[in-house]
Amino acid sequence: MSNPYIKFEHTPLWAVINKGIEDLVENNDIEETTRREYIVGYLCKVIMEYETANK
């Protein structure tokens, strides 16, 4: 199955969220049980929907 959030990859938003999750994992603050691209992609989607709805 292809990544449904591929349109967000290579965006500044993706990079920031990915870095934040990476930091949390390295600090043992969270444990990933889902593939990273799905976590980051979903958060990108939610943020973009929020921004669109609040313009």
mmCIF entry with sequence, helices, sheets and N, C-alpha, C, O atoms, coordinates in Angstrom:
data_MODEL
# 
_entry.id   MODEL 
# 
_entity.id                         1 
_entity.type                       polymer 
_entity.pdbx_number_of_molecules   1 
# 
_entity_poly.entity_id                      1 
_entity_poly.type                           'polypeptide(L)' 
_entity_poly.nstd_linkage                   no 
_entity_poly.nstd_monomer                   no 
_entity_poly.pdbx_seq_one_letter_code       MSNPYIKFEHTPLWAVINKGIEDLVENNDIEETTRREYIVGYLCKVIMEYETANK 
_entity_poly.pdbx_seq_one_letter_code_can   MSNPYIKFEHTPLWAVINKGIEDLVENNDIEETTRREYIVGYLCKVIMEYETANK 
_entity_poly.pdbx_strand_id                 A 
# 
loop_
_entity_poly_seq.entity_id 
_entity_poly_seq.num 
_entity_poly_seq.mon_id 
_entity_poly_seq.hetero 
1 1  MET n 
1 2  SER n 
1 3  ASN n 
1 4  PRO n 
1 5  TYR n 
1 6  ILE n 
1 7  LYS n 
1 8  PHE n 
1 9  GLU n 
1 10 HIS n 
1 11 THR n 
1 12 PRO n 
1 13 LEU n 
1 14 TRP n 
1 15 ALA n 
1 16 VAL n 
1 17 ILE n 
1 18 ASN n 
1 19 LYS n 
1 20 GLY n 
1 21 ILE n 
1 22 GLU n 
1 23 ASP n 
1 24 LEU n 
1 25 VAL n 
1 26 GLU n 
1 27 ASN n 
1 28 ASN n 
1 29 ASP n 
1 30 ILE n 
1 31 GLU n 
1 32 GLU n 
1 33 THR n 
1 34 THR n 
1 35 ARG n 
1 36 ARG n 
1 37 GLU n 
1 38 TYR n 
1 39 ILE n 
1 40 VAL n 
1 41 GLY n 
1 42 TYR n 
1 43 LEU n 
1 44 CYS n 
1 45 LYS n 
1 46 VAL n 
1 47 ILE n 
1 48 MET n 
1 49 GLU n 
1 50 TYR n 
1 51 GLU n 
1 52 THR n 
1 53 ALA n 
1 54 ASN n 
1 55 LYS n 
# 
_struct_asym.id          A 
_struct_asym.entity_id   1 
# 
loop_
_struct_conf.conf_type_id 
_struct_conf.id 
_struct_conf.pdbx_PDB_helix_id 
_struct_conf.beg_label_comp_id 
_struct_conf.beg_label_asym_id 
_struct_conf.beg_label_seq_id 
_struct_conf.pdbx_beg_PDB_ins_code 
_struct_conf.end_label_comp_id 
_struct_conf.end_label_asym_id 
_struct_conf.end_label_seq_id 
_struct_conf.pdbx_end_PDB_ins_code 
_struct_conf.beg_auth_comp_id 
_struct_conf.beg_auth_asym_id 
_struct_conf.beg_auth_seq_id 
_struct_conf.end_auth_comp_id 
_struct_conf.end_auth_asym_id 
_struct_conf.end_auth_seq_id 
_struct_conf.pdbx_PDB_helix_class 
_struct_conf.details 
_struct_conf.pdbx_PDB_helix_length 
HELX_P HELX_P1 AA1 ILE A 6  ? PHE A 8  ? ILE A 6  PHE A 8  5 ? 3  
HELX_P HELX_P2 AA2 PRO A 12 ? GLU A 26 ? PRO A 12 GLU A 26 1 ? 15 
HELX_P HELX_P3 AA3 ARG A 36 ? ALA A 53 ? ARG A 36 ALA A 53 1 ? 18 
# 
_struct_conf_type.id          HELX_P 
_struct_conf_type.criteria    ? 
_struct_conf_type.reference   ? 
# 
loop_
_atom_site.group_PDB 
_atom_site.id 
_atom_site.type_symbol 
_atom_site.label_atom_id 
_atom_site.label_alt_id 
_atom_site.label_comp_id 
_atom_site.label_asym_id 
_atom_site.label_entity_id 
_atom_site.label_seq_id 
_atom_site.pdbx_PDB_ins_code 
_atom_site.Cartn_x 
_atom_site.Cartn_y 
_atom_site.Cartn_z 
_atom_site.occupancy 
_atom_site.B_iso_or_equiv 
_atom_site.pdbx_formal_charge 
_atom_site.auth_seq_id 
_atom_site.auth_comp_id 
_atom_site.auth_asym_id 
_atom_site.auth_atom_id 
_atom_site.pdbx_PDB_model_num 
ATOM 1   N N  . MET A 1 1  ? 0.849   -1.181 0.000  1.00 0.00 ? 1  MET A N  1 
ATOM 2   C CA . MET A 1 1  ? 0.000   0.000  0.000  1.00 0.00 ? 1  MET A CA 1 
ATOM 3   C C  . MET A 1 1  ? 0.889   1.237  0.000  1.00 0.00 ? 1  MET A C  1 
ATOM 4   O O  . MET A 1 1  ? 1.856   1.318  0.757  1.00 0.00 ? 1  MET A O  1 
ATOM 5   N N  . SER A 1 2  ? 0.556   2.196  -0.851 1.00 0.00 ? 2  SER A N  1 
ATOM 6   C CA . SER A 1 2  ? 1.353   3.416  -0.904 1.00 0.00 ? 2  SER A CA 1 
ATOM 7   C C  . SER A 1 2  ? 0.962   4.358  0.233  1.00 0.00 ? 2  SER A C  1 
ATOM 8   O O  . SER A 1 2  ? -0.125  4.267  0.803  1.00 0.00 ? 2  SER A O  1 
ATOM 9   N N  . ASN A 1 3  ? 1.869   5.242  0.531  1.00 0.00 ? 3  ASN A N  1 
ATOM 10  C CA . ASN A 1 3  ? 1.670   6.214  1.599  1.00 0.00 ? 3  ASN A CA 1 
ATOM 11  C C  . ASN A 1 3  ? 0.614   7.238  1.170  1.00 0.00 ? 3  ASN A C  1 
ATOM 12  O O  . ASN A 1 3  ? 0.837   7.953  0.193  1.00 0.00 ? 3  ASN A O  1 
ATOM 13  N N  . PRO A 1 4  ? -0.522  7.335  1.862  1.00 0.00 ? 4  PRO A N  1 
ATOM 14  C CA . PRO A 1 4  ? -1.571  8.272  1.456  1.00 0.00 ? 4  PRO A CA 1 
ATOM 15  C C  . PRO A 1 4  ? -1.205  9.734  1.732  1.00 0.00 ? 4  PRO A C  1 
ATOM 16  O O  . PRO A 1 4  ? -1.924  10.642 1.316  1.00 0.00 ? 4  PRO A O  1 
ATOM 17  N N  . TYR A 1 5  ? -0.110  9.959  2.419  1.00 0.00 ? 5  TYR A N  1 
ATOM 18  C CA . TYR A 1 5  ? 0.285   11.316 2.785  1.00 0.00 ? 5  TYR A CA 1 
ATOM 19  C C  . TYR A 1 5  ? 1.493   11.796 1.989  1.00 0.00 ? 5  TYR A C  1 
ATOM 20  O O  . TYR A 1 5  ? 2.165   12.746 2.391  1.00 0.00 ? 5  TYR A O  1 
ATOM 21  N N  . ILE A 1 6  ? 1.771   11.145 0.864  1.00 0.00 ? 6  ILE A N  1 
ATOM 22  C CA . ILE A 1 6  ? 2.974   11.452 0.093  1.00 0.00 ? 6  ILE A CA 1 
ATOM 23  C C  . ILE A 1 6  ? 3.029   12.914 -0.356 1.00 0.00 ? 6  ILE A C  1 
ATOM 24  O O  . ILE A 1 6  ? 4.114   13.466 -0.540 1.00 0.00 ? 6  ILE A O  1 
ATOM 25  N N  . LYS A 1 7  ? 1.868   13.539 -0.532 1.00 0.00 ? 7  LYS A N  1 
ATOM 26  C CA . LYS A 1 7  ? 1.854   14.928 -0.992 1.00 0.00 ? 7  LYS A CA 1 
ATOM 27  C C  . LYS A 1 7  ? 2.468   15.889 0.028  1.00 0.00 ? 7  LYS A C  1 
ATOM 28  O O  . LYS A 1 7  ? 2.835   17.011 -0.318 1.00 0.00 ? 7  LYS A O  1 
ATOM 29  N N  . PHE A 1 8  ? 2.578   15.453 1.275  1.00 0.00 ? 8  PHE A N  1 
ATOM 30  C CA . PHE A 1 8  ? 3.167   16.305 2.305  1.00 0.00 ? 8  PHE A CA 1 
ATOM 31  C C  . PHE A 1 8  ? 4.676   16.114 2.445  1.00 0.00 ? 8  PHE A C  1 
ATOM 32  O O  . PHE A 1 8  ? 5.362   16.955 3.027  1.00 0.00 ? 8  PHE A O  1 
ATOM 33  N N  . GLU A 1 9  ? 5.186   15.007 1.910  1.00 0.00 ? 9  GLU A N  1 
ATOM 34  C CA . GLU A 1 9  ? 6.623   14.760 2.022  1.00 0.00 ? 9  GLU A CA 1 
ATOM 35  C C  . GLU A 1 9  ? 7.393   15.865 1.310  1.00 0.00 ? 9  GLU A C  1 
ATOM 36  O O  . GLU A 1 9  ? 6.909   16.436 0.333  1.00 0.00 ? 9  GLU A O  1 
ATOM 37  N N  . HIS A 1 10 ? 8.567   16.160 1.792  1.00 0.00 ? 10 HIS A N  1 
ATOM 38  C CA . HIS A 1 10 ? 9.440   17.188 1.214  1.00 0.00 ? 10 HIS A CA 1 
ATOM 39  C C  . HIS A 1 10 ? 8.882   18.597 1.402  1.00 0.00 ? 10 HIS A C  1 
ATOM 40  O O  . HIS A 1 10 ? 9.237   19.509 0.656  1.00 0.00 ? 10 HIS A O  1 
ATOM 41  N N  . THR A 1 11 ? 8.007   18.779 2.396  1.00 0.00 ? 11 THR A N  1 
ATOM 42  C CA . THR A 1 11 ? 7.526   20.122 2.726  1.00 0.00 ? 11 THR A CA 1 
ATOM 43  C C  . THR A 1 11 ? 8.168   20.553 4.045  1.00 0.00 ? 11 THR A C  1 
ATOM 44  O O  . THR A 1 11 ? 8.590   19.707 4.835  1.00 0.00 ? 11 THR A O  1 
ATOM 45  N N  . PRO A 1 12 ? 8.244   21.851 4.283  1.00 0.00 ? 12 PRO A N  1 
ATOM 46  C CA . PRO A 1 12 ? 8.784   22.320 5.564  1.00 0.00 ? 12 PRO A CA 1 
ATOM 47  C C  . PRO A 1 12 ? 7.990   21.786 6.761  1.00 0.00 ? 12 PRO A C  1 
ATOM 48  O O  . PRO A 1 12 ? 8.569   21.462 7.797  1.00 0.00 ? 12 PRO A O  1 
ATOM 49  N N  . LEU A 1 13 ? 6.667   21.696 6.615  1.00 0.00 ? 13 LEU A N  1 
ATOM 50  C CA . LEU A 1 13 ? 5.832   21.178 7.705  1.00 0.00 ? 13 LEU A CA 1 
ATOM 51  C C  . LEU A 1 13 ? 6.226   19.746 8.046  1.00 0.00 ? 13 LEU A C  1 
ATOM 52  O O  . LEU A 1 13 ? 6.355   19.401 9.220  1.00 0.00 ? 13 LEU A O  1 
ATOM 53  N N  . TRP A 1 14 ? 6.416   18.912 7.029  1.00 0.00 ? 14 TRP A N  1 
ATOM 54  C CA . TRP A 1 14 ? 6.828   17.520 7.231  1.00 0.00 ? 14 TRP A CA 1 
ATOM 55  C C  . TRP A 1 14 ? 8.144   17.472 7.998  1.00 0.00 ? 14 TRP A C  1 
ATOM 56  O O  . TRP A 1 14 ? 8.290   16.703 8.948  1.00 0.00 ? 14 TRP A O  1 
ATOM 57  N N  . ALA A 1 15 ? 9.098   18.295 7.581  1.00 0.00 ? 15 ALA A N  1 
ATOM 58  C CA . ALA A 1 15 ? 10.424  18.293 8.202  1.00 0.00 ? 15 ALA A CA 1 
ATOM 59  C C  . ALA A 1 15 ? 10.351  18.654 9.681  1.00 0.00 ? 15 ALA A C  1 
ATOM 60  O O  . ALA A 1 15 ? 11.022  18.037 10.508 1.00 0.00 ? 15 ALA A O  1 
ATOM 61  N N  . VAL A 1 16 ? 9.542   19.645 10.011 1.00 0.00 ? 16 VAL A N  1 
ATOM 62  C CA . VAL A 1 16 ? 9.420   20.082 11.407 1.00 0.00 ? 16 VAL A CA 1 
ATOM 63  C C  . VAL A 1 16 ? 8.758   19.006 12.264 1.00 0.00 ? 16 VAL A C  1 
ATOM 64  O O  . VAL A 1 16 ? 9.237   18.698 13.355 1.00 0.00 ? 16 VAL A O  1 
ATOM 65  N N  . ILE A 1 17 ? 7.672   18.442 11.780 1.00 0.00 ? 17 ILE A N  1 
ATOM 66  C CA . ILE A 1 17 ? 6.974   17.403 12.546 1.00 0.00 ? 17 ILE A CA 1 
ATOM 67  C C  . ILE A 1 17 ? 7.854   16.172 12.696 1.00 0.00 ? 17 ILE A C  1 
ATOM 68  O O  . ILE A 1 17 ? 7.930   15.591 13.779 1.00 0.00 ? 17 ILE A O  1 
ATOM 69  N N  . ASN A 1 18 ? 8.514   15.773 11.628 1.00 0.00 ? 18 ASN A N  1 
ATOM 70  C CA . ASN A 1 18 ? 9.392   14.612 11.683 1.00 0.00 ? 18 ASN A CA 1 
ATOM 71  C C  . ASN A 1 18 ? 10.502  14.816 12.723 1.00 0.00 ? 18 ASN A C  1 
ATOM 72  O O  . ASN A 1 18 ? 10.807  13.910 13.499 1.00 0.00 ? 18 ASN A O  1 
ATOM 73  N N  . LYS A 1 19 ? 11.094  16.002 12.730 1.00 0.00 ? 19 LYS A N  1 
ATOM 74  C CA . LYS A 1 19 ? 12.151  16.307 13.699 1.00 0.00 ? 19 LYS A CA 1 
ATOM 75  C C  . LYS A 1 19 ? 11.611  16.243 15.125 1.00 0.00 ? 19 LYS A C  1 
ATOM 76  O O  . LYS A 1 19 ? 12.271  15.696 16.008 1.00 0.00 ? 19 LYS A O  1 
ATOM 77  N N  . GLY A 1 20 ? 10.442  16.784 15.358 1.00 0.00 ? 20 GLY A N  1 
ATOM 78  C CA . GLY A 1 20 ? 9.836   16.738 16.682 1.00 0.00 ? 20 GLY A CA 1 
ATOM 79  C C  . GLY A 1 20 ? 9.590   15.316 17.160 1.00 0.00 ? 20 GLY A C  1 
ATOM 80  O O  . GLY A 1 20 ? 9.872   14.984 18.311 1.00 0.00 ? 20 GLY A O  1 
ATOM 81  N N  . ILE A 1 21 ? 9.068   14.485 16.281 1.00 0.00 ? 21 ILE A N  1 
ATOM 82  C CA . ILE A 1 21 ? 8.828   13.085 16.638 1.00 0.00 ? 21 ILE A CA 1 
ATOM 83  C C  . ILE A 1 21 ? 10.147  12.371 16.875 1.00 0.00 ? 21 ILE A C  1 
ATOM 84  O O  . ILE A 1 21 ? 10.278  11.592 17.819 1.00 0.00 ? 21 ILE A O  1 
ATOM 85  N N  . GLU A 1 22 ? 11.120  12.634 16.020 1.00 0.00 ? 22 GLU A N  1 
ATOM 86  C CA . GLU A 1 22 ? 12.443  12.028 16.190 1.00 0.00 ? 22 GLU A CA 1 
ATOM 87  C C  . GLU A 1 22 ? 13.021  12.368 17.570 1.00 0.00 ? 22 GLU A C  1 
ATOM 88  O O  . GLU A 1 22 ? 13.553  11.493 18.254 1.00 0.00 ? 22 GLU A O  1 
ATOM 89  N N  . ASP A 1 23 ? 12.916  13.627 17.972 1.00 0.00 ? 23 ASP A N  1 
ATOM 90  C CA . ASP A 1 23 ? 13.410  14.043 19.289 1.00 0.00 ? 23 ASP A CA 1 
ATOM 91  C C  . ASP A 1 23 ? 12.685  13.319 20.418 1.00 0.00 ? 23 ASP A C  1 
ATOM 92  O O  . ASP A 1 23 ? 13.313  12.864 21.375 1.00 0.00 ? 23 ASP A O  1 
ATOM 93  N N  . LEU A 1 24 ? 11.359  13.212 20.305 1.00 0.00 ? 24 LEU A N  1 
ATOM 94  C CA . LEU A 1 24 ? 10.578  12.532 21.344 1.00 0.00 ? 24 LEU A CA 1 
ATOM 95  C C  . LEU A 1 24 ? 10.944  11.059 21.451 1.00 0.00 ? 24 LEU A C  1 
ATOM 96  O O  . LEU A 1 24 ? 11.017  10.517 22.555 1.00 0.00 ? 24 LEU A O  1 
ATOM 97  N N  . VAL A 1 25 ? 11.175  10.406 20.317 1.00 0.00 ? 25 VAL A N  1 
ATOM 98  C CA . VAL A 1 25 ? 11.564  8.996  20.325 1.00 0.00 ? 25 VAL A CA 1 
ATOM 99  C C  . VAL A 1 25 ? 12.945  8.839  20.948 1.00 0.00 ? 25 VAL A C  1 
ATOM 100 O O  . VAL A 1 25 ? 13.161  7.957  21.779 1.00 0.00 ? 25 VAL A O  1 
ATOM 101 N N  . GLU A 1 26 ? 13.877  9.695  20.548 1.00 0.00 ? 26 GLU A N  1 
ATOM 102 C CA . GLU A 1 26 ? 15.244  9.604  21.086 1.00 0.00 ? 26 GLU A CA 1 
ATOM 103 C C  . GLU A 1 26 ? 15.278  9.845  22.592 1.00 0.00 ? 26 GLU A C  1 
ATOM 104 O O  . GLU A 1 26 ? 16.098  9.254  23.294 1.00 0.00 ? 26 GLU A O  1 
ATOM 105 N N  . ASN A 1 27 ? 14.398  10.703 23.092 1.00 0.00 ? 27 ASN A N  1 
ATOM 106 C CA . ASN A 1 27 ? 14.336  10.986 24.535 1.00 0.00 ? 27 ASN A CA 1 
ATOM 107 C C  . ASN A 1 27 ? 13.500  9.967  25.298 1.00 0.00 ? 27 ASN A C  1 
ATOM 108 O O  . ASN A 1 27 ? 13.312  10.093 26.508 1.00 0.00 ? 27 ASN A O  1 
ATOM 109 N N  . ASN A 1 28 ? 13.001  8.958  24.591 1.00 0.00 ? 28 ASN A N  1 
ATOM 110 C CA . ASN A 1 28 ? 12.125  7.942  25.182 1.00 0.00 ? 28 ASN A CA 1 
ATOM 111 C C  . ASN A 1 28 ? 10.849  8.533  25.763 1.00 0.00 ? 28 ASN A C  1 
ATOM 112 O O  . ASN A 1 28 ? 10.300  8.016  26.737 1.00 0.00 ? 28 ASN A O  1 
ATOM 113 N N  . ASP A 1 29 ? 10.379  9.624  25.154 1.00 0.00 ? 29 ASP A N  1 
ATOM 114 C CA . ASP A 1 29 ? 9.115   10.224 25.575 1.00 0.00 ? 29 ASP A CA 1 
ATOM 115 C C  . ASP A 1 29 ? 7.932   9.538  24.907 1.00 0.00 ? 29 ASP A C  1 
ATOM 116 O O  . ASP A 1 29 ? 6.838   9.484  25.469 1.00 0.00 ? 29 ASP A O  1 
ATOM 117 N N  . ILE A 1 30 ? 8.154   9.017  23.710 1.00 0.00 ? 30 ILE A N  1 
ATOM 118 C CA . ILE A 1 30 ? 7.114   8.250  23.018 1.00 0.00 ? 30 ILE A CA 1 
ATOM 119 C C  . ILE A 1 30 ? 7.739   7.039  22.357 1.00 0.00 ? 30 ILE A C  1 
ATOM 120 O O  . ILE A 1 30 ? 8.946   6.995  22.116 1.00 0.00 ? 30 ILE A O  1 
ATOM 121 N N  . GLU A 1 31 ? 6.899   6.054  22.067 1.00 0.00 ? 31 GLU A N  1 
ATOM 122 C CA . GLU A 1 31 ? 7.320   4.865  21.345 1.00 0.00 ? 31 GLU A CA 1 
ATOM 123 C C  . GLU A 1 31 ? 6.427   4.728  20.117 1.00 0.00 ? 31 GLU A C  1 
ATOM 124 O O  . GLU A 1 31 ? 5.201   4.714  20.233 1.00 0.00 ? 31 GLU A O  1 
ATOM 125 N N  . GLU A 1 32 ? 7.034   4.627  18.957 1.00 0.00 ? 32 GLU A N  1 
ATOM 126 C CA . GLU A 1 32 ? 6.265   4.514  17.724 1.00 0.00 ? 32 GLU A CA 1 
ATOM 127 C C  . GLU A 1 32 ? 5.810   3.075  17.514 1.00 0.00 ? 32 GLU A C  1 
ATOM 128 O O  . GLU A 1 32 ? 6.607   2.140  17.584 1.00 0.00 ? 32 GLU A O  1 
ATOM 129 N N  . THR A 1 33 ? 4.530   2.917  17.258 1.00 0.00 ? 33 THR A N  1 
ATOM 130 C CA . THR A 1 33 ? 4.000   1.601  16.915 1.00 0.00 ? 33 THR A CA 1 
ATOM 131 C C  . THR A 1 33 ? 3.422   1.613  15.501 1.00 0.00 ? 33 THR A C  1 
ATOM 132 O O  . THR A 1 33 ? 2.925   0.596  15.016 1.00 0.00 ? 33 THR A O  1 
ATOM 133 N N  . THR A 1 34 ? 3.490   2.751  14.859 1.00 0.00 ? 34 THR A N  1 
ATOM 134 C CA . THR A 1 34 ? 3.025   2.936  13.492 1.00 0.00 ? 34 THR A CA 1 
ATOM 135 C C  . THR A 1 34 ? 4.183   3.499  12.686 1.00 0.00 ? 34 THR A C  1 
ATOM 136 O O  . THR A 1 34 ? 5.036   4.202  13.227 1.00 0.00 ? 34 THR A O  1 
ATOM 137 N N  . ARG A 1 35 ? 4.215   3.194  11.395 1.00 0.00 ? 35 ARG A N  1 
ATOM 138 C CA . ARG A 1 35 ? 5.299   3.706  10.568 1.00 0.00 ? 35 ARG A CA 1 
ATOM 139 C C  . ARG A 1 35 ? 5.344   5.224  10.627 1.00 0.00 ? 35 ARG A C  1 
ATOM 140 O O  . ARG A 1 35 ? 4.310   5.892  10.620 1.00 0.00 ? 35 ARG A O  1 
ATOM 141 N N  . ARG A 1 36 ? 6.558   5.756  10.685 1.00 0.00 ? 36 ARG A N  1 
ATOM 142 C CA . ARG A 1 36 ? 6.771   7.200  10.849 1.00 0.00 ? 36 ARG A CA 1 
ATOM 143 C C  . ARG A 1 36 ? 6.040   8.022  9.791  1.00 0.00 ? 36 ARG A C  1 
ATOM 144 O O  . ARG A 1 36 ? 5.452   9.054  10.115 1.00 0.00 ? 36 ARG A O  1 
ATOM 145 N N  . GLU A 1 37 ? 6.066   7.585  8.540  1.00 0.00 ? 37 GLU A N  1 
ATOM 146 C CA . GLU A 1 37 ? 5.437   8.397  7.498  1.00 0.00 ? 37 GLU A CA 1 
ATOM 147 C C  . GLU A 1 37 ? 3.928   8.539  7.695  1.00 0.00 ? 37 GLU A C  1 
ATOM 148 O O  . GLU A 1 37 ? 3.335   9.522  7.251  1.00 0.00 ? 37 GLU A O  1 
ATOM 149 N N  . TYR A 1 38 ? 3.309   7.568  8.354  1.00 0.00 ? 38 TYR A N  1 
ATOM 150 C CA . TYR A 1 38 ? 1.887   7.673  8.638  1.00 0.00 ? 38 TYR A CA 1 
ATOM 151 C C  . TYR A 1 38 ? 1.630   8.644  9.800  1.00 0.00 ? 38 TYR A C  1 
ATOM 152 O O  . TYR A 1 38 ? 0.646   9.383  9.787  1.00 0.00 ? 38 TYR A O  1 
ATOM 153 N N  . ILE A 1 39 ? 2.490   8.637  10.770 1.00 0.00 ? 39 ILE A N  1 
ATOM 154 C CA . ILE A 1 39 ? 2.354   9.561  11.901 1.00 0.00 ? 39 ILE A CA 1 
ATOM 155 C C  . ILE A 1 39 ? 2.546   10.997 11.419 1.00 0.00 ? 39 ILE A C  1 
ATOM 156 O O  . ILE A 1 39 ? 1.704   11.862 11.662 1.00 0.00 ? 39 ILE A O  1 
ATOM 157 N N  . VAL A 1 40 ? 3.650   11.237 10.743 1.00 0.00 ? 40 VAL A N  1 
ATOM 158 C CA . VAL A 1 40 ? 3.960   12.586 10.272 1.00 0.00 ? 40 VAL A CA 1 
ATOM 159 C C  . VAL A 1 40 ? 2.914   13.044 9.257  1.00 0.00 ? 40 VAL A C  1 
ATOM 160 O O  . VAL A 1 40 ? 2.435   14.176 9.327  1.00 0.00 ? 40 VAL A O  1 
ATOM 161 N N  . GLY A 1 41 ? 2.566   12.186 8.335  1.00 0.00 ? 41 GLY A N  1 
ATOM 162 C CA . GLY A 1 41 ? 1.586   12.535 7.312  1.00 0.00 ? 41 GLY A CA 1 
ATOM 163 C C  . GLY A 1 41 ? 0.240   12.893 7.892  1.00 0.00 ? 41 GLY A C  1 
ATOM 164 O O  . GLY A 1 41 ? -0.383  13.864 7.465  1.00 0.00 ? 41 GLY A O  1 
ATOM 165 N N  . TYR A 1 42 ? -0.216  12.120 8.860  1.00 0.00 ? 42 TYR A N  1 
ATOM 166 C CA . TYR A 1 42 ? -1.507  12.402 9.476  1.00 0.00 ? 42 TYR A CA 1 
ATOM 167 C C  . TYR A 1 42 ? -1.486  13.757 10.181 1.00 0.00 ? 42 TYR A C  1 
ATOM 168 O O  . TYR A 1 42 ? -2.433  14.535 10.061 1.00 0.00 ? 42 TYR A O  1 
ATOM 169 N N  . LEU A 1 43 ? -0.416  14.039 10.911 1.00 0.00 ? 43 LEU A N  1 
ATOM 170 C CA . LEU A 1 43 ? -0.323  15.326 11.597 1.00 0.00 ? 43 LEU A CA 1 
ATOM 171 C C  . LEU A 1 43 ? -0.262  16.482 10.604 1.00 0.00 ? 43 LEU A C  1 
ATOM 172 O O  . LEU A 1 43 ? -0.855  17.533 10.847 1.00 0.00 ? 43 LEU A O  1 
ATOM 173 N N  . CYS A 1 44 ? 0.440   16.305 9.495  1.00 0.00 ? 44 CYS A N  1 
ATOM 174 C CA . CYS A 1 44 ? 0.451   17.324 8.441  1.00 0.00 ? 44 CYS A CA 1 
ATOM 175 C C  . CYS A 1 44 ? -0.962  17.563 7.922  1.00 0.00 ? 44 CYS A C  1 
ATOM 176 O O  . CYS A 1 44 ? -1.383  18.708 7.761  1.00 0.00 ? 44 CYS A O  1 
ATOM 177 N N  . LYS A 1 45 ? -1.688  16.489 7.663  1.00 0.00 ? 45 LYS A N  1 
ATOM 178 C CA . LYS A 1 45 ? -3.051  16.577 7.153  1.00 0.00 ? 45 LYS A CA 1 
ATOM 179 C C  . LYS A 1 45 ? -3.949  17.341 8.120  1.00 0.00 ? 45 LYS A C  1 
ATOM 180 O O  . LYS A 1 45 ? -4.702  18.223 7.707  1.00 0.00 ? 45 LYS A O  1 
ATOM 181 N N  . VAL A 1 46 ? -3.871  17.008 9.390  1.00 0.00 ? 46 VAL A N  1 
ATOM 182 C CA . VAL A 1 46 ? -4.702  17.666 10.397 1.00 0.00 ? 46 VAL A CA 1 
ATOM 183 C C  . VAL A 1 46 ? -4.389  19.158 10.473 1.00 0.00 ? 46 VAL A C  1 
ATOM 184 O O  . VAL A 1 46 ? -5.300  19.984 10.540 1.00 0.00 ? 46 VAL A O  1 
ATOM 185 N N  . ILE A 1 47 ? -3.115  19.498 10.462 1.00 0.00 ? 47 ILE A N  1 
ATOM 186 C CA . ILE A 1 47 ? -2.714  20.908 10.530 1.00 0.00 ? 47 ILE A CA 1 
ATOM 187 C C  . ILE A 1 47 ? -3.199  21.654 9.291  1.00 0.00 ? 47 ILE A C  1 
ATOM 188 O O  . ILE A 1 47 ? -3.731  22.758 9.407  1.00 0.00 ? 47 ILE A O  1 
ATOM 189 N N  . MET A 1 48 ? -3.025  21.075 8.119  1.00 0.00 ? 48 MET A N  1 
ATOM 190 C CA . MET A 1 48 ? -3.456  21.732 6.890  1.00 0.00 ? 48 MET A CA 1 
ATOM 191 C C  . MET A 1 48 ? -4.979  21.919 6.855  1.00 0.00 ? 48 MET A C  1 
ATOM 192 O O  . MET A 1 48 ? -5.465  22.957 6.408  1.00 0.00 ? 48 MET A O  1 
ATOM 193 N N  . GLU A 1 49 ? -5.718  20.931 7.316  1.00 0.00 ? 49 GLU A N  1 
ATOM 194 C CA . GLU A 1 49 ? -7.178  21.053 7.373  1.00 0.00 ? 49 GLU A CA 1 
ATOM 195 C C  . GLU A 1 49 ? -7.585  22.150 8.344  1.00 0.00 ? 49 GLU A C  1 
ATOM 196 O O  . GLU A 1 49 ? -8.509  22.914 8.063  1.00 0.00 ? 49 GLU A O  1 
ATOM 197 N N  . TYR A 1 50 ? -6.918  22.234 9.464  1.00 0.00 ? 50 TYR A N  1 
ATOM 198 C CA . TYR A 1 50 ? -7.200  23.260 10.464 1.00 0.00 ? 50 TYR A CA 1 
ATOM 199 C C  . TYR A 1 50 ? -6.937  24.647 9.884  1.00 0.00 ? 50 TYR A C  1 
ATOM 200 O O  . TYR A 1 50 ? -7.759  25.554 10.020 1.00 0.00 ? 50 TYR A O  1 
ATOM 201 N N  . GLU A 1 51 ? -5.777  24.803 9.232  1.00 0.00 ? 51 GLU A N  1 
ATOM 202 C CA . GLU A 1 51 ? -5.427  26.088 8.650  1.00 0.00 ? 51 GLU A CA 1 
ATOM 203 C C  . GLU A 1 51 ? -6.417  26.491 7.562  1.00 0.00 ? 51 GLU A C  1 
ATOM 204 O O  . GLU A 1 51 ? -6.791  27.660 7.468  1.00 0.00 ? 51 GLU A O  1 
ATOM 205 N N  . THR A 1 52 ? -6.837  25.548 6.751  1.00 0.00 ? 52 THR A N  1 
ATOM 206 C CA . THR A 1 52 ? -7.809  25.834 5.680  1.00 0.00 ? 52 THR A CA 1 
ATOM 207 C C  . THR A 1 52 ? -9.162  26.244 6.263  1.00 0.00 ? 52 THR A C  1 
ATOM 208 O O  . THR A 1 52 ? -9.805  27.166 5.761  1.00 0.00 ? 52 THR A O  1 
ATOM 209 N N  . ALA A 1 53 ? -9.583  25.568 7.301  1.00 0.00 ? 53 ALA A N  1 
ATOM 210 C CA . ALA A 1 53 ? -10.887 25.857 7.905  1.00 0.00 ? 53 ALA A CA 1 
ATOM 211 C C  . ALA A 1 53 ? -10.891 27.188 8.655  1.00 0.00 ? 53 ALA A C  1 
ATOM 212 O O  . ALA A 1 53 ? -11.955 27.772 8.860  1.00 0.00 ? 53 ALA A O  1 
ATOM 213 N N  . ASN A 1 54 ? -9.735  27.671 9.061  1.00 0.00 ? 54 ASN A N  1 
ATOM 214 C CA . ASN A 1 54 ? -9.674  28.882 9.868  1.00 0.00 ? 54 ASN A CA 1 
ATOM 215 C C  . ASN A 1 54 ? -9.114  30.080 9.110  1.00 0.00 ? 54 ASN A C  1 
ATOM 216 O O  . ASN A 1 54 ? -8.569  30.999 9.720  1.00 0.00 ? 54 ASN A O  1 
ATOM 217 N N  . LYS A 1 55 ? -9.243  30.076 7.798  1.00 0.00 ? 55 LYS A N  1 
ATOM 218 C CA . LYS A 1 55 ? -8.792  31.228 7.000  1.00 0.00 ? 55 LYS A CA 1 
ATOM 219 C C  . LYS A 1 55 ? -9.896  32.223 6.856  1.00 0.00 ? 55 LYS A C  1 
ATOM 220 O O  . LYS A 1 55 ? -9.714  33.260 6.219  1.00 0.00 ? 55 LYS A O  1 
# 
